Amino acid sequence: MRPLAVIGNVNVDLILGPAEPWPKAGTEIIVDHDELRVGGCAGNSALAWDALGVDYAIAANVGNDQFGTWLKEAFGERSRDWPVEAIGSTLSVGITHPDGERTFFTTRGHLPLFSFDEVRSMLDGNALRGGIALLAGSFLTDALTLAYDAFFDWADAHEIAVALDTGWPLEGWTETNRLRTLEWLKRCHCALFNEVETTTLTGRSDPAEAARSLKAGMPAGAIVVVKRGPHGALALDRDGKEFAVDAPGVAVVDTIGAGDVFNAGFLAALAAKMPLEACLRTGVTVASEAISTLPRSYGKPLSALFEDIRQ
């Protein structure tokens, strides 16, 4: 098993819903469920690895309030060296809708202060040598994002393959954000984007063609994954061969963090040197379990899941 790490945004998620129609100002509505949980792209992936029984390292920060204490407690010893910023923790309220979509209201909180110096102090590059690092939440971790070149240099020096999932930009996919992301991908060994992000980044309407366009701008041997929600996922392997898997039909509770959970399953299988199609199936299976359960579940441990996939 290759070493795994995740670097990026860990914050508080308060999930409420479903809400339909959107309430008028000054009114109040009752929703069917609520859940307070650890969130953020990096946090969601890490929790899935925990549930799958996967060993990993995580670099993140928190605020100096009760939420920051709670976030650190959720990760035990792994969060021992997380810096505590002199500001409240980032809080994201997710309102779910009957069609499975969601709307977020997020405070900036502690995330913009997360820096590369903090990351470097938390991660042992030699221990991660030859492994995979998931870089997530790019448009929320302002200080770290400004130092991405230094991070990529550090990863290259330790032969760590970087997998990138930027998350959705707060300002949308402006031309500036699109070009920044394409520049980052030139230094990455794996792209993990959803279908809308992939087609928007490339200007190609077909997801497979869009994936090929992304791969053309990445290092030789890079892997490109397109997460397609209820339609499963597709990927191009190091040689450009295309693989695709369907998603099982499930009753959706909420899709918040679905892509992050997929990332965890996919990268865990990739780190275990499973074939690419099996990596896709692992990601889709774990994400489908997560979005259809309340409280959220991630299914079987990774070893048992691999046995099912091999059969």
N, C-alpha and C positions, 0 to 999 in steps of 0.2 A: 504494500500500500504506500503510494507516494504521500509525503506530508501535505497537509491542507491548512490553509489560513484564510481568514476573511478580514478585510479592512474596510471600515466605513461607518455608516450611520446606525446607531442603536438608540432608540427613543421609545417613548410611551405611546401605545395605541389604545384609544378608547373606541370600541366598535359599537355602533347603535344601528338598529334598523329592523326590518326594511321600512323605508319612508316613501309613501306615494299617496297623493301627489306632493310636490314640494310645498311645505307650509308657507302661508302668508306671514309677513312680518307682524310681530306682536301676538302671535297665536302659539298654542302648545299642542303637541300630538303625543300619543302613546305608541311606542314601538314594541315589537314582540321579544326582542332579545338585546342583551348588552354583554360586552366582555371587555375587561381591562387586561391588556397583555403586553408583553415585551414586543416591540415592533422595530421598524426600520429595515431597510434592505439587508444590512449585515446581521441585525438581530434575528430576523426571520430565518435566514439561512442557517445561522448558528444553532437556533433552537431545533431545527429539523435535523441537523447533524447530531445533536444531543440525543434526540429520540431514536435515531437510526443506529446509535452506538458507535459513531465515528469519532476518532480522535482528531483534534484540530486546535489551532491557535486563533485568537481573535484580538484585534487591536481596535479599540473604540475609546470614547470619552463619555462623561456624564456631567450633569449640572450639580450644583451644591445644595440640593433640596431633598425632600423625602423621596421624590421620584428617582433621583440619582442613586440614592442608597438602595432602593428597591431594584433598580436595573442591575446594579453590581451584584446584589445578592442572587439574582437569577442565574448568574454565570459562575458563582462560587470562586474557586481558586483561579480560574482563567481570567477573572477581572481584577485580580489583585493589584496590578500595576496600572490600571486605567486612571488617567488623570481626571481630577475633579475641577471643573472650570468655575470661576467666580460668577456664575449666572444660573438661572433656573434651567431645568432640563427641557428639552424639546418635547412638546406634546402634540400628537396628531389625533384628531377626532375623525373617524371614518363613518360616514353615513351610507349604509347599504340600501340598494333599491331592489324591487322585486325581480328585475331582469338579471340580477347578479352583478351589475355594475355598482360603482361606489363614488362618493364625493369626499374629498379630504379637506379639512381645515387644520393647518399646521403652523405652530409657532417656530420661530427660528431657534430660540433657545441656545443650547450648548454646541450644536453641531458645527456652526461656522468657525469655531475656535480650534477645532481638531487639526493638528499640524503634523507635518512629516517628521519633525524631531520627536514628537510623542510616539508616532508609529515606530520609528527606528529604535526607540528605547524599550518598546514592548515586545518586539519580535526578534527571535534569534535566527539570523539569516543562515547560519551554518546548519542549524537543526532543520530548517526548511529547504535546504539545498536539494534541488531536483524535484521539488514539489510544485504545488499549484496555489496561487494566491488569488482569491476573488476580491476584486476592487469594486466597491458598490457605493451608491448614493452620491455620485460625483457632483451633482448640482446643489447639494446641501452642505457639503464639507468644504467651505470656501478656502480656508487656509491650506488644507491638504491639497486641494485641487490645483491651486497655484503652484504647488511643488511637485506636480505629477512627474515632470522630467527627472527630478531627483529620485523619486520613488522608482521609476522605471530603471534608472541606472543602478540603484541598489538591488532591485530584483535581478537584473541581468548579471550583476557581479556575483550573485549567489545561485545563478542558474535556476531561478524560480520563474515558472511560466505564469503570466498574469492573465486572468480571465476578467473581462470588463462587463459590468451591467451598470450603466450610469443612472438608471431611473429616469423618470420624466422630468424635464426642466421646468422650473417654476414659471418661466416666461414662455414656455412652449418651445417647439423646435424652430427657433429663429435661425437665420443663416449663420450667425455667430456661433450658436450652440452646435449646429450641425457640423461646421468646419472644425470646431474644437474637438468634437468627438471623433471625427475622421482622423485627426492628427494623433489622438491618443491611441486609436486602433493600430496605427503603424508600429506601436511598441508592444502590442498585446498578442498573445498566442491563442486566445479564445474570445469570441464575441457572443454575448448572451443577451439578445434583444427580442422584444415581442414583434409581432408582424407589423403593427402600425409604425413602430420605431424604425424597423429595418427598411420599410418602403419609403418612409419619410427621409431617412438619412441618404438614400441612394436615388430617390426620384423614380424608382422602378415599381410598377404596380403589382407585378408578380413576385411573391415572396421568395421563390427559388432563384429567380433572376436577381432580385435584390441581394440575396445572400452571396451570390457569385460576385456581384459588384463590390460588396464589403470585403470579401476575401481577397480580391485583386489588390486592395490597398493595404493588406496586412502582411506580416512576415511570411516567408515560405513555410509551409507546413501548418499554418494556422487553421483552427476549427471555427466554423461559424454556425451558430444555433439560432433558429427562429422559433420562438414560442408562439403557438397559434391558438391558445385557449382551448375551447371545446373541440377544435380540429386537431389537437395534439401538437406535434412539433416536428420540425425537419432540421437536418444538419448537413453540412458539407465536411467531409473528413480532410485529413491533411493533404490528400491527393486530389481533392475536389469531387470525390464520389458522393452522390446524394443519398441520404437515408431519411425515412419518414415513418412516424408511428401515429396511430390514431389515439384519441383519448377515450376512456370508457364513459358511458353515459351515467351521470350521477345527479342527485338532487342537490343543487348548490345552496349552501347556507350563506357563505360570503367568500368572495374571491380575493380579499385583501391579502397581499403577500404571496399569492399563488406563484408568480414568477420567481420570487425569491426561494420558495420551497422547491420549485423545479430545479433551480440552480444547485441547491444542496444535493438533491438526489443525483442529478446529472454528473456533477463534479466528483461526488463520492465514488460513483461507478467508474468515472474516468481515472481517478486516482488508483482504483483497484485494478486498472488495466483491462476493463471489460471492453468488448467490441462496441463501436459507436452506436449501433442500433440498440444494444442493451442499455447503454448510457441514457439514450433518449427515453426508452421504456421505463427505466428507473425513475427518471425525473417526472414523467407524466403520471406514473402510478402514485408516487408520493404526493404530488401536487393535487391529484384528484381526490385522494383520501383527505387531505387537509381542508379543501374547500367545501367538503360535504359533511363535515362533522362539527359538532358543538357540544362540549368544549372541543377544541381542535385536536385532532389525532393525526399521526403520520404513518400509521400502519405498522407493518412488521419491521423488526430489526433488519439492517442491511443484508446480513448473511442469509437470512431466510428469504428476503426479497429476491436475492440473486438466484437462489434455488428455484423459486417460482418462475423466474424469467428464463432460466435455462431449460425448463421443461416444455 
